[in-house]
Each structure stands twice: as C-alpha cells, then as structure tokens.
C-alpha cells in the first residue's frame, strides 16, 4: 500500500511560482507512473503532468514550458515546479501513483493541496 501526502500549495500572484511536493510512503511499485492532477472549482479533474519510473515526462499543453515534474527517488518524493502561474492554474492539485498497467485514474491518491493564483 502507498500513502501520498501533498504539500506546497498556497496563494500566489500571477507570474509567480510554487513548488508542490508529494511524499510517498509504504510499498512502491517497480514500474510506475506518478502524476499531478488538478481540479478547479466546478470543473472536471484533469491530468497536468506525469513521470514514469524510467524518467519519461509528459505535460498537458497548457502547462508546457511553465511546469516541470520531477522526483527524488532517494526521498520517495514527487515534485511539480510551477512557474509563470496564471489564474487558470487555480485548482486543487492531487498526486497520483499507479502501475504502468493500470488505467488512468486508478492507483493511489493524495489528499490534495490548494493552489490559488490571484492578484
């Protein structure tokens, strides 16, 4: 079993930066995909970025060039560096980990951390 705890959210002005962290504990898969999702108020949850156990990354178009997903294997921690933040980035951000064979949306989830981008 895997437990995920997100942190690092908060209030930031447009153009600012935040770094989200997701600390994982418990048993970890050998071959996995970790991802950041977000859900804005009144909207569907959407995938922001993923990174595989092999280091392959993917981003949704709206965050390309602004967000960077990374991990520290020694610390079992996933990160999302968010730069040039926009109001439309406002959402609750969730960490997810699943095996590479599982369907998207399956696996384990963190509790979420609120990111608010506003003047």
Secondary structure, 3 states (H helix, E strand, C coil): CEEEEEECCEEECCCCCEEEEEEEEECCCCCEEEEEEEECCCCCCEEEEEEECCCCEEECHHHCCCEEEEEEHHHCEEEEEECCCCHHHCEEEEEEEEECCCCCCCCEECCCEEEEECC
